[in-house]
């Protein structure tokens, strides 16, 4: 089995990449898509 080497990015690279219409966080050098849940969904849709 071949395992991919994780690619970590810096905060500056994350800010330069960040799209205007997305919800993402940088967690330990990895970009993670954030989806609102529960009562936060109602706030996120406004």
CHARMM internal coordinates of N, CA and C (Angstrom, degrees):
IC EDIT
DIST 1 N 1 CA 1.4483
DIST 1 CA 1 C 1.5331
ANGL 1 N 1 CA 1 C 108.63
DIST 1 C 2 N 1.3159
ANGL 1 CA 1 C 2 N 116.12
DIHE 1 N 1 CA 1 C 2 N 137.53
DIST 2 N 2 CA 1.4523
ANGL 1 C 2 N 2 CA 121.96
DIHE 1 CA 1 C 2 N 2 CA 178.88
DIST 2 CA 2 C 1.5228
ANGL 2 N 2 CA 2 C 108.45
DIHE 1 C 2 N 2 CA 2 C -99.54
DIST 2 C 3 N 1.3048
ANGL 2 CA 2 C 3 N 115.66
DIHE 2 N 2 CA 2 C 3 N 130.68
DIST 3 N 3 CA 1.4595
ANGL 2 C 3 N 3 CA 120.05
DIHE 2 CA 2 C 3 N 3 CA 179.64
DIST 3 CA 3 C 1.5203
ANGL 3 N 3 CA 3 C 109.08
DIHE 2 C 3 N 3 CA 3 C -109.42
DIST 3 C 4 N 1.3304
ANGL 3 CA 3 C 4 N 115.52
DIHE 3 N 3 CA 3 C 4 N 129.70
DIST 4 N 4 CA 1.4607
ANGL 3 C 4 N 4 CA 120.28
DIHE 3 CA 3 C 4 N 4 CA 178.98
DIST 4 CA 4 C 1.5258
ANGL 4 N 4 CA 4 C 109.80
DIHE 3 C 4 N 4 CA 4 C -73.49
DIST 4 C 5 N 1.2964
ANGL 4 CA 4 C 5 N 115.74
DIHE 4 N 4 CA 4 C 5 N 143.08
DIST 5 N 5 CA 1.4625
ANGL 4 C 5 N 5 CA 121.16
DIHE 4 CA 4 C 5 N 5 CA 176.11
DIST 5 CA 5 C 1.5244
ANGL 5 N 5 CA 5 C 107.62
DIHE 4 C 5 N 5 CA 5 C -82.30
DIST 5 C 6 N 1.3332
ANGL 5 CA 5 C 6 N 117.63
DIHE 5 N 5 CA 5 C 6 N 123.10
DIST 6 N 6 CA 1.4649
ANGL 5 C 6 N 6 CA 119.08
DIHE 5 CA 5 C 6 N 6 CA -179.24
DIST 6 CA 6 C 1.5248
ANGL 6 N 6 CA 6 C 110.91
DIHE 5 C 6 N 6 CA 6 C -64.36
DIST 6 C 7 N 1.3113
ANGL 6 CA 6 C 7 N 115.74
DIHE 6 N 6 CA 6 C 7 N 139.48
DIST 7 N 7 CA 1.4630
ANGL 6 C 7 N 7 CA 119.94
DIHE 6 CA 6 C 7 N 7 CA 178.79
DIST 7 CA 7 C 1.5221
ANGL 7 N 7 CA 7 C 108.64
DIHE 6 C 7 N 7 CA 7 C -105.16
DIST 7 C 8 N 1.2971
ANGL 7 CA 7 C 8 N 115.02
DIHE 7 N 7 CA 7 C 8 N 118.77
DIST 8 N 8 CA 1.4495
ANGL 7 C 8 N 8 CA 121.43
DIHE 7 CA 7 C 8 N 8 CA 179.99
DIST 8 CA 8 C 1.5261
ANGL 8 N 8 CA 8 C 108.58
DIHE 7 C 8 N 8 CA 8 C -98.13
DIST 8 C 9 N 1.3322
ANGL 8 CA 8 C 9 N 116.08
DIHE 8 N 8 CA 8 C 9 N 146.66
DIST 9 N 9 CA 1.4578
ANGL 8 C 9 N 9 CA 119.88
DIHE 8 CA 8 C 9 N 9 CA 178.36
DIST 9 CA 9 C 1.5198
ANGL 9 N 9 CA 9 C 109.23
DIHE 8 C 9 N 9 CA 9 C -122.30
DIST 9 C 10 N 1.2991
ANGL 9 CA 9 C 10 N 115.47
DIHE 9 N 9 CA 9 C 10 N 160.17
DIST 10 N 10 CA 1.4598
ANGL 9 C 10 N 10 CA 121.16
DIHE 9 CA 9 C 10 N 10 CA 178.38
DIST 10 CA 10 C 1.5246
ANGL 10 N 10 CA 10 C 109.37
DIHE 9 C 10 N 10 CA 10 C -87.15
DIST 10 C 11 N 1.3133
ANGL 10 CA 10 C 11 N 116.16
DIHE 10 N 10 CA 10 C 11 N 167.67
DIST 11 N 11 CA 1.4598
ANGL 10 C 11 N 11 CA 121.18
DIHE 10 CA 10 C 11 N 11 CA 178.50
DIST 11 CA 11 C 1.5240
ANGL 11 N 11 CA 11 C 110.76
DIHE 10 C 11 N 11 CA 11 C -62.29
DIST 11 C 12 N 1.3208
ANGL 11 CA 11 C 12 N 117.71
DIHE 11 N 11 CA 11 C 12 N -40.12
DIST 12 N 12 CA 1.4645
ANGL 11 C 12 N 12 CA 121.17
DIHE 11 CA 11 C 12 N 12 CA 179.28
DIST 12 CA 12 C 1.5296
ANGL 12 N 12 CA 12 C 111.21
DIHE 11 C 12 N 12 CA 12 C -63.25
DIST 12 C 13 N 1.3262
ANGL 12 CA 12 C 13 N 117.61
DIHE 12 N 12 CA 12 C 13 N -40.26
DIST 13 N 13 CA 1.4638
ANGL 12 C 13 N 13 CA 121.19
DIHE 12 CA 12 C 13 N 13 CA 177.03
DIST 13 CA 13 C 1.5325
ANGL 13 N 13 CA 13 C 110.45
DIHE 12 C 13 N 13 CA 13 C -65.81
DIST 13 C 14 N 1.3299
ANGL 13 CA 13 C 14 N 116.40
DIHE 13 N 13 CA 13 C 14 N -38.80
DIST 14 N 14 CA 1.4653
ANGL 13 C 14 N 14 CA 121.51
DIHE 13 CA 13 C 14 N 14 CA 178.70
DIST 14 CA 14 C 1.5236
ANGL 14 N 14 CA 14 C 110.65
DIHE 13 C 14 N 14 CA 14 C -62.73
DIST 14 C 15 N 1.3191
ANGL 14 CA 14 C 15 N 117.43
DIHE 14 N 14 CA 14 C 15 N -45.98
DIST 15 N 15 CA 1.4652
ANGL 14 C 15 N 15 CA 121.51
DIHE 14 CA 14 C 15 N 15 CA -179.83
DIST 15 CA 15 C 1.5295
ANGL 15 N 15 CA 15 C 110.40
DIHE 14 C 15 N 15 CA 15 C -64.24
DIST 15 C 16 N 1.3164
ANGL 15 CA 15 C 16 N 118.21
DIHE 15 N 15 CA 15 C 16 N -39.99
DIST 16 N 16 CA 1.4659
ANGL 15 C 16 N 16 CA 121.54
DIHE 15 CA 15 C 16 N 16 CA 178.92
DIST 16 CA 16 C 1.5279
ANGL 16 N 16 CA 16 C 111.00
DIHE 15 C 16 N 16 CA 16 C -66.71
DIST 16 C 17 N 1.3281
ANGL 16 CA 16 C 17 N 118.44
DIHE 16 N 16 CA 16 C 17 N -33.44
DIST 17 N 17 CA 1.4627
ANGL 16 C 17 N 17 CA 123.25
DIHE 16 CA 16 C 17 N 17 CA -177.83
DIST 17 CA 17 C 1.5200
ANGL 17 N 17 CA 17 C 112.87
DIHE 16 C 17 N 17 CA 17 C -83.09
DIST 17 C 18 N 1.3225
ANGL 17 CA 17 C 18 N 119.09
DIHE 17 N 17 CA 17 C 18 N -28.29
DIST 18 N 18 CA 1.4620
ANGL 17 C 18 N 18 CA 124.92
DIHE 17 CA 17 C 18 N 18 CA -167.10
DIST 18 CA 18 C 1.5343
ANGL 18 N 18 CA 18 C 112.37
DIHE 17 C 18 N 18 CA 18 C -52.51
DIST 18 C 19 N 1.3600
ANGL 18 CA 18 C 19 N 117.69
DIHE 18 N 18 CA 18 C 19 N 120.64
DIST 19 N 19 CA 1.4687
ANGL 18 C 19 N 19 CA 120.62
DIHE 18 CA 18 C 19 N 19 CA 178.12
DIST 19 CA 19 C 1.5260
ANGL 19 N 19 CA 19 C 110.94
DIHE 18 C 19 N 19 CA 19 C -78.90
DIST 19 C 20 N 1.3328
ANGL 19 CA 19 C 20 N 116.55
DIHE 19 N 19 CA 19 C 20 N 153.23
DIST 20 N 20 CA 1.4598
ANGL 19 C 20 N 20 CA 120.55
DIHE 19 CA 19 C 20 N 20 CA -177.98
DIST 20 CA 20 C 1.5208
ANGL 20 N 20 CA 20 C 113.14
DIHE 19 C 20 N 20 CA 20 C -71.07
DIST 20 C 21 N 1.3261
ANGL 20 CA 20 C 21 N 117.75
DIHE 20 N 20 CA 20 C 21 N -28.19
DIST 21 N 21 CA 1.4582
ANGL 20 C 21 N 21 CA 120.09
DIHE 20 CA 20 C 21 N 21 CA -173.77
DIST 21 CA 21 C 1.5243
ANGL 21 N 21 CA 21 C 114.19
DIHE 20 C 21 N 21 CA 21 C -101.26
DIST 21 C 22 N 1.3034
ANGL 21 CA 21 C 22 N 118.78
DIHE 21 N 21 CA 21 C 22 N 13.32
DIST 22 N 22 CA 1.4607
ANGL 21 C 22 N 22 CA 120.62
DIHE 21 CA 21 C 22 N 22 CA -176.67
DIST 22 CA 22 C 1.5117
ANGL 22 N 22 CA 22 C 112.72
DIHE 21 C 22 N 22 CA 22 C -113.28
DIST 22 C 23 N 1.3170
ANGL 22 CA 22 C 23 N 114.47
DIHE 22 N 22 CA 22 C 23 N 168.28
DIST 23 N 23 CA 1.4589
ANGL 22 C 23 N 23 CA 121.72
DIHE 22 CA 22 C 23 N 23 CA 174.46
DIST 23 CA 23 C 1.5196
ANGL 23 N 23 CA 23 C 107.26
DIHE 22 C 23 N 23 CA 23 C -124.72
DIST 23 C 24 N 1.3052
ANGL 23 CA 23 C 24 N 116.05
DIHE 23 N 23 CA 23 C 24 N 102.86
DIST 24 N 24 CA 1.4543
ANGL 23 C 24 N 24 CA 121.23
DIHE 23 CA 23 C 24 N 24 CA -176.31
DIST 24 CA 24 C 1.5218
ANGL 24 N 24 CA 24 C 109.95
DIHE 23 C 24 N 24 CA 24 C -133.03
DIST 24 C 25 N 1.3167
ANGL 24 CA 24 C 25 N 115.05
DIHE 24 N 24 CA 24 C 25 N 153.48
DIST 25 N 25 CA 1.4596
ANGL 24 C 25 N 25 CA 121.94
DIHE 24 CA 24 C 25 N 25 CA 173.31
DIST 25 CA 25 C 1.5191
ANGL 25 N 25 CA 25 C 108.38
DIHE 24 C 25 N 25 CA 25 C -128.50
DIST 25 C 26 N 1.3052
ANGL 25 CA 25 C 26 N 115.46
DIHE 25 N 25 CA 25 C 26 N 152.94
DIST 26 N 26 CA 1.4596
ANGL 25 C 26 N 26 CA 121.46
DIHE 25 CA 25 C 26 N 26 CA 173.97
DIST 26 CA 26 C 1.5207
ANGL 26 N 26 CA 26 C 106.97
DIHE 25 C 26 N 26 CA 26 C -102.60
DIST 26 C 27 N 1.3426
ANGL 26 CA 26 C 27 N 116.45
DIHE 26 N 26 CA 26 C 27 N 111.70
DIST 27 N 27 CA 1.4580
ANGL 26 C 27 N 27 CA 121.55
DIHE 26 CA 26 C 27 N 27 CA -176.94
DIST 27 CA 27 C 1.5245
ANGL 27 N 27 CA 27 C 108.28
DIHE 26 C 27 N 27 CA 27 C -119.95
DIST 27 C 28 N 1.3072
ANGL 27 CA 27 C 28 N 115.54
DIHE 27 N 27 CA 27 C 28 N 114.14
DIST 28 N 28 CA 1.4719
ANGL 27 C 28 N 28 CA 121.73
DIHE 27 CA 27 C 28 N 28 CA -179.69
DIST 28 CA 28 C 1.5241
ANGL 28 N 28 CA 28 C 112.29
DIHE 27 C 28 N 28 CA 28 C 51.61
DIST 28 C 29 N 1.3292
ANGL 28 CA 28 C 29 N 116.57
DIHE 28 N 28 CA 28 C 29 N 40.27
DIST 29 N 29 CA 1.4561
ANGL 28 C 29 N 29 CA 121.21
DIHE 28 CA 28 C 29 N 29 CA 176.51
DIST 29 CA 29 C 1.5074
ANGL 29 N 29 CA 29 C 115.30
DIHE 28 C 29 N 29 CA 29 C 84.75
DIST 29 C 30 N 1.3464
ANGL 29 CA 29 C 30 N 117.82
DIHE 29 N 29 CA 29 C 30 N 0.37
DIST 30 N 30 CA 1.4579
ANGL 29 C 30 N 30 CA 121.98
DIHE 29 CA 29 C 30 N 30 CA 179.50
DIST 30 CA 30 C 1.5145
ANGL 30 N 30 CA 30 C 109.91
DIHE 29 C 30 N 30 CA 30 C -112.75
DIST 30 C 31 N 1.3390
ANGL 30 CA 30 C 31 N 116.61
DIHE 30 N 30 CA 30 C 31 N 140.35
DIST 31 N 31 CA 1.4609
ANGL 30 C 31 N 31 CA 121.70
DIHE 30 CA 30 C 31 N 31 CA 177.39
DIST 31 CA 31 C 1.5214
ANGL 31 N 31 CA 31 C 107.96
DIHE 30 C 31 N 31 CA 31 C -82.92
DIST 31 C 32 N 1.3332
ANGL 31 CA 31 C 32 N 116.37
DIHE 31 N 31 CA 31 C 32 N 126.21
DIST 32 N 32 CA 1.4552
ANGL 31 C 32 N 32 CA 122.44
DIHE 31 CA 31 C 32 N 32 CA 179.88
DIST 32 CA 32 C 1.5200
ANGL 32 N 32 CA 32 C 109.34
DIHE 31 C 32 N 32 CA 32 C -124.09
DIST 32 C 33 N 1.3399
ANGL 32 CA 32 C 33 N 116.33
DIHE 32 N 32 CA 32 C 33 N 130.02
DIST 33 N 33 CA 1.4608
ANGL 32 C 33 N 33 CA 120.13
DIHE 32 CA 32 C 33 N 33 CA 176.62
DIST 33 CA 33 C 1.5193
ANGL 33 N 33 CA 33 C 108.10
DIHE 32 C 33 N 33 CA 33 C -76.24
DIST 33 C 34 N 1.3315
ANGL 33 CA 33 C 34 N 116.27
DIHE 33 N 33 CA 33 C 34 N 135.87
DIST 34 N 34 CA 1.4544
ANGL 33 C 34 N 34 CA 122.39
DIHE 33 CA 33 C 34 N 34 CA -178.20
DIST 34 CA 34 C 1.5187
ANGL 34 N 34 CA 34 C 108.24
DIHE 33 C 34 N 34 CA 34 C -109.50
DIST 34 C 35 N 1.3354
ANGL 34 CA 34 C 35 N 115.94
DIHE 34 N 34 CA 34 C 35 N 130.36
DIST 35 N 35 CA 1.4608
ANGL 34 C 35 N 35 CA 120.96
DIHE 34 CA 34 C 35 N 35 CA 177.29
DIST 35 CA 35 C 1.5202
ANGL 35 N 35 CA 35 C 107.86
DIHE 34 C 35 N 35 CA 35 C -120.62
DIST 35 C 36 N 1.3400
ANGL 35 CA 35 C 36 N 116.69
DIHE 35 N 35 CA 35 C 36 N 130.03
DIST 36 N 36 CA 1.4587
ANGL 35 C 36 N 36 CA 119.07
DIHE 35 CA 35 C 36 N 36 CA 178.97
DIST 36 CA 36 C 1.5296
ANGL 36 N 36 CA 36 C 110.92
DIHE 35 C 36 N 36 CA 36 C -67.62
DIST 36 C 37 N 1.3245
ANGL 36 CA 36 C 37 N 116.05
DIHE 36 N 36 CA 36 C 37 N 145.97
DIST 37 N 37 CA 1.4593
ANGL 36 C 37 N 37 CA 120.97
DIHE 36 CA 36 C 37 N 37 CA 179.59
DIST 37 CA 37 C 1.5237
ANGL 37 N 37 CA 37 C 109.90
DIHE 36 C 37 N 37 CA 37 C -130.94
DIST 37 C 38 N 1.3114
ANGL 37 CA 37 C 38 N 116.12
DIHE 37 N 37 CA 37 C 38 N 156.99
DIST 38 N 38 CA 1.4604
ANGL 37 C 38 N 38 CA 121.37
DIHE 37 CA 37 C 38 N 38 CA 176.38
DIST 38 CA 38 C 1.5106
ANGL 38 N 38 CA 38 C 112.25
DIHE 37 C 38 N 38 CA 38 C 60.60
DIST 38 C 39 N 1.3181
ANGL 38 CA 38 C 39 N 115.99
DIHE 38 N 38 CA 38 C 39 N -136.32
DIST 39 N 39 CA 1.4673
ANGL 38 C 39 N 39 CA 120.68
DIHE 38 CA 38 C 39 N 39 CA -177.88
DIST 39 CA 39 C 1.5272
ANGL 39 N 39 CA 39 C 111.75
DIHE 38 C 39 N 39 CA 39 C -66.62
DIST 39 C 40 N 1.3169
ANGL 39 CA 39 C 40 N 117.19
DIHE 39 N 39 CA 39 C 40 N -18.14
DIST 40 N 40 CA 1.4645
ANGL 39 C 40 N 40 CA 120.61
DIHE 39 CA 39 C 40 N 40 CA 179.03
DIST 40 CA 40 C 1.5304
ANGL 40 N 40 CA 40 C 111.44
DIHE 39 C 40 N 40 CA 40 C -70.49
DIST 40 C 41 N 1.3323
ANGL 40 CA 40 C 41 N 117.99
DIHE 40 N 40 CA 40 C 41 N -22.61
DIST 41 N 41 CA 1.4599
ANGL 40 C 41 N 41 CA 121.09
DIHE 40 CA 40 C 41 N 41 CA 178.37
DIST 41 CA 41 C 1.5165
ANGL 41 N 41 CA 41 C 111.19
DIHE 40 C 41 N 41 CA 41 C -61.98
DIST 41 C 42 N 1.3333
ANGL 41 CA 41 C 42 N 115.87
DIHE 41 N 41 CA 41 C 42 N -40.38
DIST 42 N 42 CA 1.4646
ANGL 41 C 42 N 42 CA 120.07
DIHE 41 CA 41 C 42 N 42 CA -179.19
DIST 42 CA 42 C 1.5160
ANGL 42 N 42 CA 42 C 110.90
DIHE 41 C 42 N 42 CA 42 C -64.65
DIST 42 C 43 N 1.3101
ANGL 42 CA 42 C 43 N 117.91
DIHE 42 N 42 CA 42 C 43 N -39.29
DIST 43 N 43 CA 1.4634
ANGL 42 C 43 N 43 CA 121.86
DIHE 42 CA 42 C 43 N 43 CA 179.60
DIST 43 CA 43 C 1.5203
ANGL 43 N 43 CA 43 C 109.85
DIHE 42 C 43 N 43 CA 43 C -70.97
DIST 43 C 44 N 1.3288
ANGL 43 CA 43 C 44 N 117.27
DIHE 43 N 43 CA 43 C 44 N -39.15
DIST 44 N 44 CA 1.4618
ANGL 43 C 44 N 44 CA 121.88
DIHE 43 CA 43 C 44 N 44 CA -178.00
DIST 44 CA 44 C 1.5077
ANGL 44 N 44 CA 44 C 113.55
DIHE 43 C 44 N 44 CA 44 C -67.26
DIST 44 C 45 N 1.3384
ANGL 44 CA 44 C 45 N 118.61
DIHE 44 N 44 CA 44 C 45 N -24.72
DIST 45 N 45 CA 1.4522
ANGL 44 C 45 N 45 CA 121.43
DIHE 44 CA 44 C 45 N 45 CA -177.33
DIST 45 CA 45 C 1.5148
ANGL 45 N 45 CA 45 C 113.58
DIHE 44 C 45 N 45 CA 45 C -86.64
DIST 45 C 46 N 1.3139
ANGL 45 CA 45 C 46 N 118.32
DIHE 45 N 45 CA 45 C 46 N -6.93
DIST 46 N 46 CA 1.4649
ANGL 45 C 46 N 46 CA 119.93
DIHE 45 CA 45 C 46 N 46 CA -178.05
DIST 46 CA 46 C 1.4940
ANGL 46 N 46 CA 46 C 111.34
DIHE 45 C 46 N 46 CA 46 C -87.86
END
COOR INIT
IC SEED 1 N 1 CA 1 C
IC BUILD
